[in-house]
Amino acid sequence: MLSLGSDRPLGAQLEPDCTVFTLFAPRAARVSVRIYDVPAGPMVLQVNMARHGDGCWEATLPENLHGRF
């Protein structure tokens, strides 16, 4: 039986000098995170996430993105 899971914290982890996005999607071929300044505004940044062996994808952006979407 295939066992899927990870102990990594999922979602957006805000740090003083960066934001780490982690998503569990073991069957995905590619994943990206999109950043917006306002909920209905234009996208300001798109970053491809890197795949880890435990089925998680991760992207670290070099700023605290508190208040962005």
N, C-alpha and C positions, 0 to 999 in steps of 0.2 A: 504494500500500500504506500502510495506517495504521501509524504508528510510535508505540508507547507506551513511556514511560519517564520517569524523573525522577532528578536528581542529589541530591535531598534525602536526608538521613539518615532512615531509617525506624525506627519503634518509639518507645520512650520515651527521651527525652533528659533526664537529670537535671542540673539547674543548681542552684547554691546557693540561689536564691530562687524557682525555678519548675520545672515539669516540662512538656516539650513532647512531645505525642503526634503522630506522623505516620504515616499509612497510605496506601498506593497502592491506590486502588480507582476507576479512571477511569469505570467503568460504574455505580457506585453512585448511588442517588438521594439518600440521606442516610446519615450515619454518626454514631455517638456512642461515647463512651468511658465505661465504668462503673468506679467505684472502690469497692473493698472494703477493710475493715480486716483481715479474716481471710479465707482462701480460701473457706470454706463459710458465711461469715456473710452478713448482709443487706447489700445495696448501700447505700453511704453518699452517693454522688454520681453523677449522670449528666450529662454535658456533650455538647452537639451539637458536631460538628466542622465547621469551615469548609472549603469546597472551593476549591482553587487550580486555575488553568488547565492545569497539567501532570498532572492526574489524581490529585494528592495531596489528602488531607484533613488538617487540622491543628487541634489544640486546645492552648492553653497555660493551665495552671492555676498560680495565683500562690503555689505552695509546692513544696518538694522532697518528692515522694511516696515516697521510698525506704522500703521496708518495707511498703508497701501493695500491694494486688493489683487 
